[in-house]
Amino acid sequence: MKIKAKMTMLALAAFLATGAVGCQSKTEQKADEVTDDYKDVEEAKAEGDSSEIREERQELEESRQDYREMAKDSTKRQD
């Protein structure tokens, strides 16, 4: 009986832990995308490829703009 209860609790804990990870808001996901794009720019700088740096900076700027718009929209909905 104890083993069955422990297994049930363990399964429930695993289910809840994976559910919490998957529930990021769209704004948080966009912020993660901006961070990833920033890292890509830094890697391109380290490689020294100027055309790749330009491309990565453009992607970063687009991600930042999307994030700003999304954050602005989310604050409007809360008002």
C-alpha positions as CSV (number, residue, x, y, z in Angstrom):
1,M,0.0,0.0,0.0
2,K,2.8,2.4,0.9
3,I,4.6,1.8,-2.4
4,K,1.4,2.5,-4.4
5,A,0.9,5.8,-2.5
6,K,4.5,6.8,-3.1
7,M,4.3,6.0,-6.8
8,T,1.1,8.0,-7.1
9,M,2.6,11.0,-5.4
10,L,5.8,10.7,-7.5
11,A,3.7,10.6,-10.7
12,L,1.6,13.6,-9.6
13,A,4.7,15.6,-8.7
14,A,6.2,14.8,-12.1
15,F,3.0,15.8,-13.9
16,L,2.7,19.1,-12.0
17,A,6.4,20.0,-12.6
18,T,6.2,19.5,-16.3
19,G,2.9,21.4,-16.5
20,A,4.5,24.4,-14.7
21,V,7.4,24.5,-17.2
22,G,5.0,24.5,-20.2
23,C,2.9,27.4,-18.9
24,Q,5.2,30.3,-19.8
25,S,3.3,33.4,-21.0
26,K,3.8,34.6,-24.5
27,T,5.7,37.6,-23.2
28,E,8.1,35.3,-21.3
29,Q,8.6,33.2,-24.4
30,K,9.3,36.3,-26.5
31,A,11.8,37.5,-23.8
32,D,13.6,34.2,-24.1
33,E,13.7,34.6,-27.8
34,V,15.3,38.1,-27.4
35,T,17.9,36.6,-25.1
36,D,18.6,33.8,-27.6
37,D,19.0,36.3,-30.5
38,Y,21.3,38.4,-28.3
39,K,23.5,35.4,-27.8
40,D,23.5,34.7,-31.5
41,V,24.8,38.3,-32.1
42,E,27.6,37.8,-29.6
43,E,28.6,34.5,-31.2
44,A,28.6,36.1,-34.6
45,K,30.8,38.9,-33.2
46,A,33.2,36.3,-31.9
47,E,33.4,34.7,-35.3
48,G,34.0,38.0,-36.9
49,D,31.7,37.5,-39.9
50,S,30.3,41.0,-40.6
51,S,27.4,39.8,-42.8
52,E,26.3,37.3,-40.2
53,I,26.5,40.0,-37.5
54,R,24.2,42.2,-39.5
55,E,21.7,39.4,-40.0
56,E,21.8,38.5,-36.3
57,R,21.4,42.1,-35.3
58,Q,18.4,42.5,-37.6
59,E,16.8,39.4,-36.0
60,L,17.5,40.8,-32.6
61,E,16.0,44.1,-33.3
62,E,12.9,42.4,-34.7
63,S,12.6,40.3,-31.6
64,R,13.0,43.3,-29.4
65,Q,10.3,45.2,-31.3
66,D,7.9,42.2,-31.1
67,Y,8.6,41.9,-27.3
68,R,7.9,45.6,-26.8
69,E,4.6,45.4,-28.7
70,M,3.6,42.3,-26.8
71,A,4.5,43.8,-23.4
72,K,2.6,47.0,-24.3
73,D,-0.4,45.0,-25.4
74,S,-0.4,42.9,-22.2
75,T,-0.3,46.1,-20.0
76,K,-3.2,47.5,-21.9
77,R,-5.3,44.4,-21.2
78,Q,-4.6,44.7,-17.5
79,D,-5.9,48.3,-17.3
